[in-house]
Amino acid sequence: MKTLLAVAVLLLAPVASHAACSSADFAIKDFKMKSSGSGTGLRLSLSGQLTNHCAEASAAQVRIEAKDASGKVLQSKQGWPAGTANIAPGQSVDFDLGRLFRYESDMQDYSVSVSDVRTW
């Protein structure tokens, strides 16, 4: 019985550490869109700063959606600003996910959110 209990604790431990922080524990600030170049050489910069307000070091995945004037999502991309590293409590990392997007002339608005949280 002790062995079964020990196995259950070991199996559930990663789940418990994963659930400790949530998307609400992260904040995105100073998000902005800039473009440079022209024609087929047009490059997007979709940058901001991700801050960990959780009590534990964790990482967050950021999702950016590019929308047309009516709010229809044209493209949606996700990225981990800190890669596979955790962000310490109270610390921030800068990100720019613009390179993941292909410019479309209909893009009028951008939304950004935290889509996943994990502890590496």
Biopython code that builds the backbone (N, CA, C, O; Angstrom):
import numpy as np
from Bio.PDB.StructureBuilder import StructureBuilder

atoms = [
    (1, "MET", "N", (0.822, -1.198, 0.000)),
    (1, "MET", "CA", (0.000, 0.000, 0.000)),
    (1, "MET", "C", (0.862, 1.256, 0.000)),
    (1, "MET", "O", (0.546, 2.236, -0.676)),
    (2, "LYS", "N", (1.979, 1.221, 0.781)),
    (2, "LYS", "CA", (2.880, 2.380, 0.822)),
    (2, "LYS", "C", (3.486, 2.632, -0.549)),
    (2, "LYS", "O", (3.657, 3.782, -0.954)),
    (3, "THR", "N", (3.810, 1.563, -1.263)),
    (3, "THR", "CA", (4.392, 1.704, -2.596)),
    (3, "THR", "C", (3.399, 2.358, -3.541)),
    (3, "THR", "O", (3.771, 3.237, -4.319)),
    (4, "LEU", "N", (2.150, 1.944, -3.482)),
    (4, "LEU", "CA", (1.119, 2.537, -4.329)),
    (4, "LEU", "C", (0.941, 4.017, -4.020)),
    (4, "LEU", "O", (0.795, 4.832, -4.930)),
    (5, "LEU", "N", (0.952, 4.358, -2.760)),
    (5, "LEU", "CA", (0.830, 5.760, -2.351)),
    (5, "LEU", "C", (2.030, 6.576, -2.833)),
    (5, "LEU", "O", (1.867, 7.701, -3.306)),
    (6, "ALA", "N", (3.219, 6.019, -2.715)),
    (6, "ALA", "CA", (4.432, 6.713, -3.167)),
    (6, "ALA", "C", (4.396, 6.944, -4.679)),
    (6, "ALA", "O", (4.762, 8.018, -5.156)),
    (7, "VAL", "N", (3.958, 5.941, -5.422)),
    (7, "VAL", "CA", (3.854, 6.074, -6.875)),
    (7, "VAL", "C", (2.838, 7.157, -7.231)),
    (7, "VAL", "O", (3.088, 7.966, -8.124)),
    (8, "ALA", "N", (1.703, 7.183, -6.548)),
    (8, "ALA", "CA", (0.677, 8.195, -6.814)),
    (8, "ALA", "C", (1.206, 9.590, -6.541)),
    (8, "ALA", "O", (0.937, 10.513, -7.310)),
    (9, "VAL", "N", (1.950, 9.761, -5.464)),
    (9, "VAL", "CA", (2.525, 11.071, -5.133)),
    (9, "VAL", "C", (3.520, 11.499, -6.201)),
    (9, "VAL", "O", (3.518, 12.657, -6.618)),
    (10, "LEU", "N", (4.366, 10.586, -6.647)),
    (10, "LEU", "CA", (5.355, 10.916, -7.674)),
    (10, "LEU", "C", (4.701, 11.242, -9.014)),
    (10, "LEU", "O", (5.184, 12.109, -9.743)),
    (11, "LEU", "N", (3.627, 10.567, -9.338)),
    (11, "LEU", "CA", (2.938, 10.843, -10.595)),
    (11, "LEU", "C", (2.202, 12.173, -10.563)),
    (11, "LEU", "O", (2.136, 12.868, -11.577)),
    (12, "LEU", "N", (1.650, 12.534, -9.418)),
    (12, "LEU", "CA", (0.874, 13.766, -9.316)),
    (12, "LEU", "C", (1.722, 14.989, -9.013)),
    (12, "LEU", "O", (1.242, 16.110, -9.180)),
    (13, "ALA", "N", (2.955, 14.822, -8.576)),
    (13, "ALA", "CA", (3.821, 15.958, -8.242)),
    (13, "ALA", "C", (4.023, 16.902, -9.417)),
    (13, "ALA", "O", (3.910, 18.113, -9.229)),
    (14, "PRO", "N", (4.319, 16.409, -10.630)),
    (14, "PRO", "CA", (4.464, 17.349, -11.756)),
    (14, "PRO", "C", (3.179, 18.110, -12.057)),
    (14, "PRO", "O", (3.232, 19.275, -12.453)),
    (15, "VAL", "N", (2.021, 17.467, -11.876)),
    (15, "VAL", "CA", (0.748, 18.142, -12.113)),
    (15, "VAL", "C", (0.569, 19.274, -11.116)),
    (15, "VAL", "O", (0.113, 20.359, -11.477)),
    (16, "ALA", "N", (0.924, 19.026, -9.871)),
    (16, "ALA", "CA", (0.779, 20.044, -8.837)),
    (16, "ALA", "C", (1.675, 21.236, -9.124)),
    (16, "ALA", "O", (1.254, 22.378, -8.940)),
    (17, "SER", "N", (2.910, 20.995, -9.573)),
    (17, "SER", "CA", (3.794, 22.125, -9.857)),
    (17, "SER", "C", (3.340, 22.872, -11.103)),
    (17, "SER", "O", (3.544, 24.080, -11.216)),
    (18, "HIS", "N", (2.727, 22.157, -12.035)),
    (18, "HIS", "CA", (2.229, 22.797, -13.244)),
    (18, "HIS", "C", (1.036, 23.707, -12.933)),
    (18, "HIS", "O", (0.862, 24.746, -13.571)),
    (19, "ALA", "N", (0.229, 23.322, -11.970)),
    (19, "ALA", "CA", (-0.981, 24.068, -11.672)),
    (19, "ALA", "C", (-0.753, 25.241, -10.730)),
    (19, "ALA", "O", (-1.673, 26.026, -10.499)),
    (20, "ALA", "N", (0.452, 25.380, -10.182)),
    (20, "ALA", "CA", (0.721, 26.417, -9.185)),
    (20, "ALA", "C", (0.571, 27.823, -9.763)),
    (20, "ALA", "O", (0.093, 28.719, -9.066)),
    (21, "CYS", "N", (0.955, 28.031, -10.983)),
    (21, "CYS", "CA", (0.847, 29.347, -11.628)),
    (21, "CYS", "C", (-0.143, 29.245, -12.792)),
    (21, "CYS", "O", (-0.269, 28.198, -13.427)),
    (22, "SER", "N", (-0.835, 30.340, -13.054)),
    (22, "SER", "CA", (-1.803, 30.345, -14.153)),
    (22, "SER", "C", (-1.550, 31.569, -15.037)),
    (22, "SER", "O", (-0.705, 32.410, -14.730)),
    (23, "SER", "N", (-2.280, 31.647, -16.115)),
    (23, "SER", "CA", (-2.125, 32.778, -17.032)),
    (23, "SER", "C", (-2.433, 34.106, -16.343)),
    (23, "SER", "O", (-1.898, 35.143, -16.735)),
    (24, "ALA", "N", (-3.284, 34.083, -15.328)),
    (24, "ALA", "CA", (-3.604, 35.312, -14.588)),
    (24, "ALA", "C", (-2.412, 35.835, -13.785)),
    (24, "ALA", "O", (-2.403, 36.995, -13.372)),
    (25, "ASP", "N", (-1.407, 34.986, -13.563)),
    (25, "ASP", "CA", (-0.213, 35.385, -12.818)),
    (25, "ASP", "C", (0.820, 36.096, -13.691)),
    (25, "ASP", "O", (1.859, 36.531, -13.195)),
    (26, "PHE", "N", (0.541, 36.214, -14.965)),
    (26, "PHE", "CA", (1.466, 36.876, -15.892)),
    (26, "PHE", "C", (0.804, 38.114, -16.476)),
    (26, "PHE", "O", (-0.407, 38.141, -16.696)),
    (27, "ALA", "N", (1.606, 39.128, -16.720)),
    (27, "ALA", "CA", (1.097, 40.368, -17.315)),
    (27, "ALA", "C", (1.917, 40.700, -18.555)),
    (27, "ALA", "O", (3.132, 40.502, -18.596)),
    (28, "ILE", "N", (1.222, 41.207, -19.555)),
    (28, "ILE", "CA", (1.884, 41.683, -20.770)),
    (28, "ILE", "C", (1.707, 43.184, -20.803)),
    (28, "ILE", "O", (0.588, 43.689, -20.712)),
    (29, "LYS", "N", (2.815, 43.898, -20.935)),
    (29, "LYS", "CA", (2.711, 45.355, -21.016)),
    (29, "LYS", "C", (3.560, 45.872, -22.165)),
    (29, "LYS", "O", (4.423, 45.176, -22.700)),
    (30, "ASP", "N", (3.285, 47.100, -22.519)),
    (30, "ASP", "CA", (4.004, 47.803, -23.589)),
    (30, "ASP", "C", (3.945, 47.064, -24.923)),
    (30, "ASP", "O", (4.908, 47.105, -25.690)),
    (31, "PHE", "N", (2.819, 46.383, -25.216)),
    (31, "PHE", "CA", (2.684, 45.694, -26.493)),
    (31, "PHE", "C", (2.490, 46.719, -27.599)),
    (31, "PHE", "O", (1.656, 47.618, -27.491)),
    (32, "LYS", "N", (3.268, 46.572, -28.661)),
    (32, "LYS", "CA", (3.135, 47.494, -29.791)),
    (32, "LYS", "C", (3.478, 46.801, -31.099)),
    (32, "LYS", "O", (4.244, 45.838, -31.147)),
    (33, "MET", "N", (2.884, 47.327, -32.147)),
    (33, "MET", "CA", (3.132, 46.852, -33.494)),
    (33, "MET", "C", (3.864, 47.936, -34.265)),
    (33, "MET", "O", (3.473, 49.103, -34.246)),
    (34, "LYS", "N", (4.927, 47.539, -34.940)),
    (34, "LYS", "CA", (5.655, 48.431, -35.835)),
    (34, "LYS", "C", (5.950, 47.665, -37.118)),
    (34, "LYS", "O", (6.094, 46.442, -37.105)),
    (35, "SER", "N", (6.037, 48.380, -38.203)),
    (35, "SER", "CA", (6.428, 47.749, -39.458)),
    (35, "SER", "C", (7.587, 48.536, -40.058)),
    (35, "SER", "O", (7.728, 49.740, -39.845)),
    (36, "SER", "N", (8.400, 47.824, -40.805)),
    (36, "SER", "CA", (9.523, 48.471, -41.497)),
    (36, "SER", "C", (9.666, 47.841, -42.870)),
    (36, "SER", "O", (9.256, 46.701, -43.089)),
    (37, "GLY", "N", (10.238, 48.576, -43.772)),
    (37, "GLY", "CA", (10.387, 48.096, -45.131)),
    (37, "GLY", "C", (9.127, 48.348, -45.932)),
    (37, "GLY", "O", (8.219, 49.048, -45.484)),
    (38, "SER", "N", (9.082, 47.766, -47.133)),
    (38, "SER", "CA", (7.909, 47.922, -47.990)),
    (38, "SER", "C", (7.808, 46.740, -48.936)),
    (38, "SER", "O", (8.752, 45.972, -49.120)),
    (39, "GLY", "N", (6.639, 46.624, -49.524)),
    (39, "GLY", "CA", (6.395, 45.544, -50.483)),
    (39, "GLY", "C", (6.626, 44.181, -49.871)),
    (39, "GLY", "O", (6.194, 43.914, -48.750)),
    (40, "THR", "N", (7.313, 43.310, -50.611)),
    (40, "THR", "CA", (7.572, 41.958, -50.104)),
    (40, "THR", "C", (8.623, 41.958, -48.992)),
    (40, "THR", "O", (8.800, 40.949, -48.309)),
    (41, "GLY", "N", (9.314, 43.073, -48.809)),
    (41, "GLY", "CA", (10.313, 43.179, -47.756)),
    (41, "GLY", "C", (9.767, 43.764, -46.463)),
    (41, "GLY", "O", (10.539, 44.078, -45.556)),
    (42, "LEU", "N", (8.442, 43.918, -46.360)),
    (42, "LEU", "CA", (7.833, 44.484, -45.163)),
    (42, "LEU", "C", (8.000, 43.516, -43.986)),
    (42, "LEU", "O", (7.673, 42.334, -44.088)),
    (43, "ARG", "N", (8.511, 44.037, -42.878)),
    (43, "ARG", "CA", (8.725, 43.232, -41.679)),
    (43, "ARG", "C", (7.889, 43.782, -40.534)),
    (43, "ARG", "O", (7.798, 44.995, -40.345)),
    (44, "LEU", "N", (7.283, 42.885, -39.775)),
    (44, "LEU", "CA", (6.484, 43.274, -38.611)),
    (44, "LEU", "C", (7.293, 43.097, -37.338)),
    (44, "LEU", "O", (8.099, 42.175, -37.209)),
    (45, "SER", "N", (7.058, 43.994, -36.414)),
    (45, "SER", "CA", (7.562, 43.854, -35.054)),
    (45, "SER", "C", (6.340, 43.888, -34.144)),
    (45, "SER", "O", (5.630, 44.892, -34.085)),
    (46, "LEU", "N", (6.098, 42.796, -33.439)),
    (46, "LEU", "CA", (4.984, 42.685, -32.491)),
    (46, "LEU", "C", (5.624, 42.378, -31.146)),
    (46, "LEU", "O", (5.818, 41.219, -30.780)),
    (47, "SER", "N", (5.947, 43.440, -30.422)),
    (47, "SER", "CA", (6.778, 43.295, -29.239)),
    (47, "SER", "C", (6.081, 43.753, -27.969)),
    (47, "SER", "O", (5.100, 44.495, -28.006)),
    (48, "GLY", "N", (6.608, 43.298, -26.858)),
    (48, "GLY", "CA", (6.097, 43.673, -25.553)),
    (48, "GLY", "C", (6.978, 43.111, -24.465)),
    (48, "GLY", "O", (8.097, 42.657, -24.707)),
    (49, "GLN", "N", (6.452, 43.154, -23.275)),
    (49, "GLN", "CA", (7.188, 42.652, -22.116)),
    (49, "GLN", "C", (6.264, 41.745, -21.303)),
    (49, "GLN", "O", (5.135, 42.119, -20.983)),
    (50, "LEU", "N", (6.754, 40.557, -20.975)),
    (50, "LEU", "CA", (6.012, 39.570, -20.195)),
    (50, "LEU", "C", (6.591, 39.538, -18.785)),
    (50, "LEU", "O", (7.796, 39.355, -18.609)),
    (51, "THR", "N", (5.729, 39.717, -17.775)),
    (51, "THR", "CA", (6.173, 39.742, -16.379)),
    (51, "THR", "C", (5.503, 38.624, -15.589)),
    (51, "THR", "O", (4.299, 38.396, -15.706)),
    (52, "ASN", "N", (6.303, 37.932, -14.782)),
    (52, "ASN", "CA", (5.803, 36.858, -13.925)),
    (52, "ASN", "C", (5.427, 37.438, -12.565)),
    (52, "ASN", "O", (6.291, 37.935, -11.843)),
    (53, "HIS", "N", (4.147, 37.379, -12.213)),
    (53, "HIS", "CA", (3.664, 37.820, -10.908)),
    (53, "HIS", "C", (3.321, 36.632, -10.008)),
    (53, "HIS", "O", (2.716, 36.808, -8.950)),
    (54, "CYS", "N", (3.703, 35.428, -10.422)),
    (54, "CYS", "CA", (3.477, 34.227, -9.629)),
    (54, "CYS", "C", (4.541, 34.145, -8.535)),
    (54, "CYS", "O", (5.610, 34.741, -8.662)),
    (55, "ALA", "N", (4.257, 33.421, -7.482)),
    (55, "ALA", "CA", (5.209, 33.246, -6.377)),
    (55, "ALA", "C", (6.339, 32.288, -6.741)),
    (55, "ALA", "O", (7.335, 32.196, -6.023)),
    (56, "GLU", "N", (6.184, 31.573, -7.860)),
    (56, "GLU", "CA", (7.184, 30.597, -8.295)),
    (56, "GLU", "C", (7.722, 30.964, -9.666)),
    (56, "GLU", "O", (7.069, 31.660, -10.443)),
    (57, "ALA", "N", (8.921, 30.485, -9.946)),
    (57, "ALA", "CA", (9.488, 30.657, -11.281)),
    (57, "ALA", "C", (8.699, 29.784, -12.254)),
    (57, "ALA", "O", (8.516, 28.591, -12.012)),
    (58, "SER", "N", (8.240, 30.368, -13.335)),
    (58, "SER", "CA", (7.455, 29.665, -14.353)),
    (58, "SER", "C", (7.664, 30.341, -15.695)),
    (58, "SER", "O", (8.256, 31.417, -15.781)),
    (59, "ALA", "N", (7.173, 29.699, -16.729)),
    (59, "ALA", "CA", (7.238, 30.256, -18.075)),
    (59, "ALA", "C", (5.823, 30.397, -18.618)),
    (59, "ALA", "O", (4.913, 29.684, -18.197)),
    (60, "ALA", "N", (5.647, 31.317, -19.548)),
    (60, "ALA", "CA", (4.330, 31.533, -20.150)),
    (60, "ALA", "C", (4.453, 31.597, -21.667)),
    (60, "ALA", "O", (5.434, 32.100, -22.215)),
    (61, "GLN", "N", (3.438, 31.075, -22.319)),
    (61, "GLN", "CA", (3.339, 31.138, -23.772)),
    (61, "GLN", "C", (2.441, 32.311, -24.141)),
    (61, "GLN", "O", (1.365, 32.487, -23.570)),
    (62, "VAL", "N", (2.891, 33.107, -25.096)),
    (62, "VAL", "CA", (2.150, 34.283, -25.534)),
    (62, "VAL", "C", (1.498, 33.988, -26.879)),
    (62, "VAL", "O", (2.127, 33.416, -27.769)),
    (63, "ARG", "N", (0.228, 34.383, -27.021)),
    (63, "ARG", "CA", (-0.491, 34.244, -28.294)),
    (63, "ARG", "C", (-0.813, 35.641, -28.822)),
    (63, "ARG", "O", (-1.319, 36.497, -28.096)),
    (64, "ILE", "N", (-0.509, 35.847, -30.093)),
    (64, "ILE", "CA", (-0.871, 37.096, -30.759)),
    (64, "ILE", "C", (-1.798, 36.754, -31.913)),
    (64, "ILE", "O", (-1.528, 35.843, -32.696)),
    (65, "GLU", "N", (-2.894, 37.494, -32.007)),
    (65, "GLU", "CA", (-3.836, 37.334, -33.110)),
    (65, "GLU", "C", (-3.864, 38.619, -33.914)),
    (65, "GLU", "O", (-4.025, 39.708, -33.364)),
    (66, "ALA", "N", (-3.704, 38.482, -35.218)),
    (66, "ALA", "CA", (-3.820, 39.606, -36.141)),
    (66, "ALA", "C", (-5.224, 39.555, -36.735)),
    (66, "ALA", "O", (-5.656, 38.523, -37.249)),
    (67, "LYS", "N", (-5.937, 40.694, -36.655)),
    (67, "LYS", "CA", (-7.347, 40.730, -37.077)),
    (67, "LYS", "C", (-7.575, 41.788, -38.148)),
    (67, "LYS", "O", (-6.825, 42.756, -38.270)),
    (68, "ASP", "N", (-8.637, 41.571, -38.918)),
    (68, "ASP", "CA", (-9.036, 42.589, -39.889)),
    (68, "ASP", "C", (-9.935, 43.612, -39.200)),
    (68, "ASP", "O", (-10.167, 43.521, -37.994)),
    (69, "ALA", "N", (-10.434, 44.574, -39.949)),
    (69, "ALA", "CA", (-11.238, 45.665, -39.381)),
    (69, "ALA", "C", (-12.529, 45.173, -38.724)),
    (69, "ALA", "O", (-13.038, 45.828, -37.815)),
    (70, "SER", "N", (-13.065, 44.037, -39.166)),
    (70, "SER", "CA", (-14.298, 43.512, -38.583)),
    (70, "SER", "C", (-14.037, 42.623, -37.363)),
    (70, "SER", "O", (-14.984, 42.170, -36.721)),
    (71, "GLY", "N", (-12.769, 42.367, -37.035)),
    (71, "GLY", "CA", (-12.426, 41.535, -35.895)),
    (71, "GLY", "C", (-12.145, 40.083, -36.245)),
    (71, "GLY", "O", (-11.855, 39.278, -35.359)),
    (72, "LYS", "N", (-12.226, 39.737, -37.528)),
    (72, "LYS", "CA", (-11.936, 38.366, -37.960)),
    (72, "LYS", "C", (-10.434, 38.102, -37.806)),
    (72, "LYS", "O", (-9.603, 38.905, -38.228)),
    (73, "VAL", "N", (-10.107, 36.960, -37.193)),
    (73, "VAL", "CA", (-8.705, 36.593, -37.006)),
    (73, "VAL", "C", (-8.124, 36.131, -38.337)),
    (73, "VAL", "O", (-8.615, 35.181, -38.948)),
    (74, "LEU", "N", (-7.073, 36.817, -38.777)),
    (74, "LEU", "CA", (-6.391, 36.469, -40.019)),
    (74, "LEU", "C", (-5.239, 35.494, -39.766)),
    (74, "LEU", "O", (-5.025, 34.554, -40.531)),
    (75, "GLN", "N", (-4.508, 35.733, -38.687)),
    (75, "GLN", "CA", (-3.397, 34.872, -38.315)),
    (75, "GLN", "C", (-3.295, 34.836, -36.793)),
    (75, "GLN", "O", (-3.588, 35.820, -36.114)),
    (76, "SER", "N", (-2.876, 33.692, -36.272)),
    (76, "SER", "CA", (-2.663, 33.537, -34.842)),
    (76, "SER", "C", (-1.386, 32.739, -34.638)),
    (76, "SER", "O", (-1.226, 31.656, -35.201)),
    (77, "LYS", "N", (-0.488, 33.271, -33.841)),
    (77, "LYS", "CA", (0.792, 32.606, -33.582)),
    (77, "LYS", "C", (1.077, 32.622, -32.091)),
    (77, "LYS", "O", (0.615, 33.499, -31.362)),
    (78, "GLN", "N", (1.853, 31.626, -31.650)),
    (78, "GLN", "CA", (2.217, 31.514, -30.243)),
    (78, "GLN", "C", (3.728, 31.365, -30.115)),
    (78, "GLN", "O", (4.393, 30.861, -31.021)),
    (79, "GLY", "N", (4.261, 31.808, -28.987)),
    (79, "GLY", "CA", (5.682, 31.649, -28.723)),
    (79, "GLY", "C", (5.960, 31.719, -27.236)),
    (79, "GLY", "O", (5.179, 32.279, -26.467)),
    (80, "TRP", "N", (7.075, 31.147, -26.846)),
    (80, "TRP", "CA", (7.518, 31.164, -25.450)),
    (80, "TRP", "C", (8.632, 32.205, -25.340)),
    (80, "TRP", "O", (9.769, 31.908, -25.707)),
    (81, "PRO", "N", (8.348, 33.411, -24.851)),
    (81, "PRO", "CA", (9.357, 34.469, -24.793)),
    (81, "PRO", "C", (10.648, 34.088, -24.079)),
    (81, "PRO", "O", (11.719, 34.563, -24.457)),
    (82, "ALA", "N", (10.571, 33.242, -23.055)),
    (82, "ALA", "CA", (11.781, 32.840, -22.334)),
    (82, "ALA", "C", (12.293, 31.481, -22.801)),
    (82, "ALA", "O", (13.182, 30.905, -22.174)),
    (83, "GLY", "N", (11.742, 30.970, -23.892)),
    (83, "GLY", "CA", (12.141, 29.650, -24.370)),
    (83, "GLY", "C", (11.765, 28.596, -23.343)),
    (83, "GLY", "O", (10.650, 28.597, -22.821)),
    (84, "THR", "N", (12.699, 27.696, -23.053)),
    (84, "THR", "CA", (12.438, 26.651, -22.059)),
    (84, "THR", "C", (13.038, 27.026, -20.697)),
    (84, "THR", "O", (13.357, 26.149, -19.893)),
    (85, "ALA", "N", (13.187, 28.307, -20.448)),
    (85, "ALA", "CA", (13.667, 28.786, -19.146)),
    (85, "ALA", "C", (12.489, 29.363, -18.368)),
    (85, "ALA", "O", (11.564, 29.929, -18.952)),
    (86, "ASN", "N", (12.530, 29.219, -17.078)),
    (86, "ASN", "CA", (11.512, 29.822, -16.225)),
    (86, "ASN", "C", (11.855, 31.282, -15.974)),
    (86, "ASN", "O", (13.024, 31.666, -15.983)),
    (87, "ILE", "N", (10.842, 32.081, -15.753)),
    (87, "ILE", "CA", (11.007, 33.496, -15.413)),
    (87, "ILE", "C", (10.829, 33.594, -13.899)),
    (87, "ILE", "O", (9.819, 33.141, -13.360)),
    (88, "ALA", "N", (11.793, 34.175, -13.225)),
    (88, "ALA", "CA", (11.735, 34.284, -11.766)),
    (88, "ALA", "C", (10.581, 35.195, -11.347)),
    (88, "ALA", "O", (10.181, 36.073, -12.111)),
    (89, "PRO", "N", (10.049, 34.997, -10.156)),
    (89, "PRO", "CA", (8.966, 35.858, -9.660)),
    (89, "PRO", "C", (9.377, 37.336, -9.708)),
    (89, "PRO", "O", (10.464, 37.708, -9.266)),
    (90, "GLY", "N", (8.490, 38.158, -10.250)),
    (90, "GLY", "CA", (8.749, 39.589, -10.346)),
    (90, "GLY", "C", (9.623, 40.004, -11.518)),
    (90, "GLY", "O", (9.804, 41.199, -11.754)),
    (91, "GLN", "N", (10.166, 39.054, -12.253)),
    (91, "GLN", "CA", (11.048, 39.363, -13.384)),
    (91, "GLN", "C", (10.267, 39.436, -14.694)),
    (91, "GLN", "O", (9.157, 38.916, -14.806)),
    (92, "SER", "N", (10.871, 40.088, -15.672)),
    (92, "SER", "CA", (10.251, 40.273, -16.986)),
    (92, "SER", "C", (11.186, 39.829, -18.090)),
    (92, "SER", "O", (12.404, 39.797, -17.910)),
    (93, "VAL", "N", (10.615, 39.485, -19.231)),
    (93, "VAL", "CA", (11.380, 39.217, -20.443)),
    (93, "VAL", "C", (10.719, 39.976, -21.588)),
    (93, "VAL", "O", (9.494, 40.077, -21.656)),
    (94, "ASP", "N", (11.531, 40.498, -22.469)),
    (94, "ASP", "CA", (11.035, 41.174, -23.665)),
    (94, "ASP", "C", (10.778, 40.122, -24.740)),
    (94, "ASP", "O", (11.448, 39.091, -24.785)),
    (95, "PHE", "N", (9.809, 40.390, -25.596)),
    (95, "PHE", "CA", (9.538, 39.478, -26.701)),
    (95, "PHE", "C", (9.178, 40.258, -27.952)),
    (95, "PHE", "O", (8.730, 41.402, -27.885)),
    (96, "ASP", "N", (9.381, 39.621, -29.085)),
    (96, "ASP", "CA", (8.962, 40.144, -30.387)),
    (96, "ASP", "C", (8.610, 38.936, -31.254)),
    (96, "ASP", "O", (9.495, 38.207, -31.701)),
    (97, "LEU", "N", (7.317, 38.731, -31.489)),
    (97, "LEU", "CA", (6.862, 37.593, -32.283)),
    (97, "LEU", "C", (6.511, 37.986, -33.717)),
    (97, "LEU", "O", (5.903, 37.201, -34.444)),
    (98, "GLY", "N", (6.884, 39.180, -34.120)),
    (98, "GLY", "CA", (6.560, 39.664, -35.459)),
    (98, "GLY", "C", (7.110, 38.795, -36.567)),
    (98, "GLY", "O", (6.492, 38.673, -37.625)),
    (99, "ARG", "N", (8.272, 38.185, -36.339)),
    (99, "ARG", "CA", (8.892, 37.359, -37.385)),
    (99, "ARG", "C", (8.068, 36.125, -37.724)),
    (99, "ARG", "O", (8.274, 35.510, -38.770)),
    (100, "LEU", "N", (7.126, 35.754, -36.836)),
    (100, "LEU", "CA", (6.281, 34.590, -37.082)),
    (100, "LEU", "C", (5.116, 34.890, -38.033)),
    (100, "LEU", "O", (4.472, 33.974, -38.543)),
    (101, "PHE", "N", (4.855, 36.174, -38.263)),
    (101, "PHE", "CA", (3.705, 36.583, -39.067)),
    (101, "PHE", "C", (4.121, 36.963, -40.485)),
    (101, "PHE", "O", (5.201, 37.506, -40.715)),
    (102, "ARG", "N", (3.243, 36.664, -41.412)),
    (102, "ARG", "CA", (3.395, 37.125, -42.792)),
    (102, "ARG", "C", (2.430, 38.290, -42.961)),
    (102, "ARG", "O", (1.226, 38.135, -42.754)),
    (103, "TYR", "N", (2.939, 39.428, -43.327)),
    (103, "TYR", "CA", (2.113, 40.630, -43.429)),
    (103, "TYR", "C", (0.986, 40.448, -44.438)),
    (103, "TYR", "O", (1.186, 39.915, -45.530)),
    (104, "GLU", "N", (-0.216, 40.907, -44.044)),
    (104, "GLU", "CA", (-1.375, 40.978, -44.929)),
    (104, "GLU", "C", (-1.913, 42.398, -44.833)),
    (104, "GLU", "O", (-1.992, 42.964, -43.743)),
    (105, "SER", "N", (-2.278, 42.967, -45.958)),
    (105, "SER", "CA", (-2.744, 44.361, -45.961)),
    (105, "SER", "C", (-4.030, 44.552, -45.158)),
    (105, "SER", "O", (-4.324, 45.674, -44.744)),
    (106, "ASP", "N", (-4.803, 43.491, -44.926)),
    (106, "ASP", "CA", (-6.047, 43.587, -44.152)),
    (106, "ASP", "C", (-5.820, 43.661, -42.642)),
    (106, "ASP", "O", (-6.759, 43.946, -41.899)),
    (107, "MET", "N", (-4.613, 43.415, -42.181)),
    (107, "MET", "CA", (-4.339, 43.432, -40.739)),
    (107, "MET", "C", (-4.556, 44.838, -40.189)),
    (107, "MET", "O", (-3.887, 45.788, -40.594)),
    (108, "GLN", "N", (-5.509, 44.953, -39.255)),
    (108, "GLN", "CA", (-5.831, 46.257, -38.689)),
    (108, "GLN", "C", (-5.660, 46.323, -37.175)),
    (108, "GLN", "O", (-5.427, 47.396, -36.619)),
    (109, "ASP", "N", (-5.774, 45.181, -36.510)),
    (109, "ASP", "CA", (-5.745, 45.158, -35.048)),
    (109, "ASP", "C", (-5.019, 43.902, -34.590)),
    (109, "ASP", "O", (-4.987, 42.889, -35.289)),
    (110, "TYR", "N", (-4.441, 43.991, -33.408)),
    (110, "TYR", "CA", (-3.701, 42.867, -32.848)),
    (110, "TYR", "C", (-4.114, 42.679, -31.392)),
    (110, "TYR", "O", (-4.265, 43.653, -30.653)),
    (111, "SER", "N", (-4.296, 41.431, -30.984)),
    (111, "SER", "CA", (-4.556, 41.154, -29.582)),
    (111, "SER", "C", (-3.461, 40.222, -29.077)),
    (111, "SER", "O", (-2.929, 39.399, -29.822)),
    (112, "VAL", "N", (-3.140, 40.371, -27.801)),
    (112, "VAL", "CA", (-2.085, 39.554, -27.213)),
    (112, "VAL", "C", (-2.583, 39.011, -25.882)),
    (112, "VAL", "O", (-3.242, 39.721, -25.122)),
    (113, "SER", "N", (-2.266, 37.749, -25.603)),
    (113, "SER", "CA", (-2.701, 37.117, -24.350)),
    (113, "SER", "C", (-1.717, 36.022, -23.965)),
    (113, "SER", "O", (-0.889, 35.598, -24.771)),
    (114, "VAL", "N", (-1.822, 35.574, -22.722)),
    (114, "VAL", "CA", (-1.048, 34.427, -22.248)),
    (114, "VAL", "C", (-1.913, 33.196, -22.484)),
    (114, "VAL", "O", (-3.029, 33.110, -21.970)),
    (115, "SER", "N", (-1.402, 32.244, -23.258)),
    (115, "SER", "CA", (-2.204, 31.089, -23.638)),
    (115, "SER", "C", (-1.873, 29.814, -22.868)),
    (115, "SER", "O", (-2.678, 28.884, -22.841)),
    (116, "ASP", "N", (-0.697, 29.761, -22.243)),
    (116, "ASP", "CA", (-0.306, 28.560, -21.498)),
    (116, "ASP", "C", (0.756, 28.952, -20.480)),
    (116, "ASP", "O", (1.493, 29.918, -20.675)),
    (117, "VAL", "N", (0.825, 28.198, -19.400)),
    (117, "VAL", "CA", (1.837, 28.409, -18.365)),
    (117, "VAL", "C", (2.400, 27.050, -17.992)),
    (117, "VAL", "O", (1.665, 26.071, -17.860)),
    (118, "ARG", "N", (3.709, 27.005, -17.825)),
    (118, "ARG", "CA", (4.338, 25.745, -17.398)),
    (118, "ARG", "C", (5.615, 26.043, -16.646)),
    (118, "ARG", "O", (6.200, 27.119, -16.772)),
    (119, "THR", "N", (6.031, 25.070, -15.863)),
    (119, "THR", "CA", (7.306, 25.161, -15.148)),
    (119, "THR", "C", (8.233, 24.145, -15.770)),
    (119, "THR", "O", (7.920, 22.955, -15.808)),
    (120, "TRP", "N", (9.372, 24.602, -16.260)),
    (120, "TRP", "CA", (10.327, 23.713, -16.933)),
    (120, "TRP", "C", (11.208, 23.046, -15.914)),
    (120, "TRP", "O", (12.081, 22.257, -16.275)),
]
sb = StructureBuilder()
sb.init_structure("model")
sb.init_model(0)
sb.init_chain("A")
sb.init_seg("    ")
for serial, (resi, resn, name, xyz) in enumerate(atoms, 1):
    if name == "N":
        sb.init_residue(resn, " ", resi, " ")
    sb.init_atom(name, np.array(xyz, "f"), 0.0, 1.0, " ", f" {name:<3s}", serial, name[0])
structure = sb.get_structure()
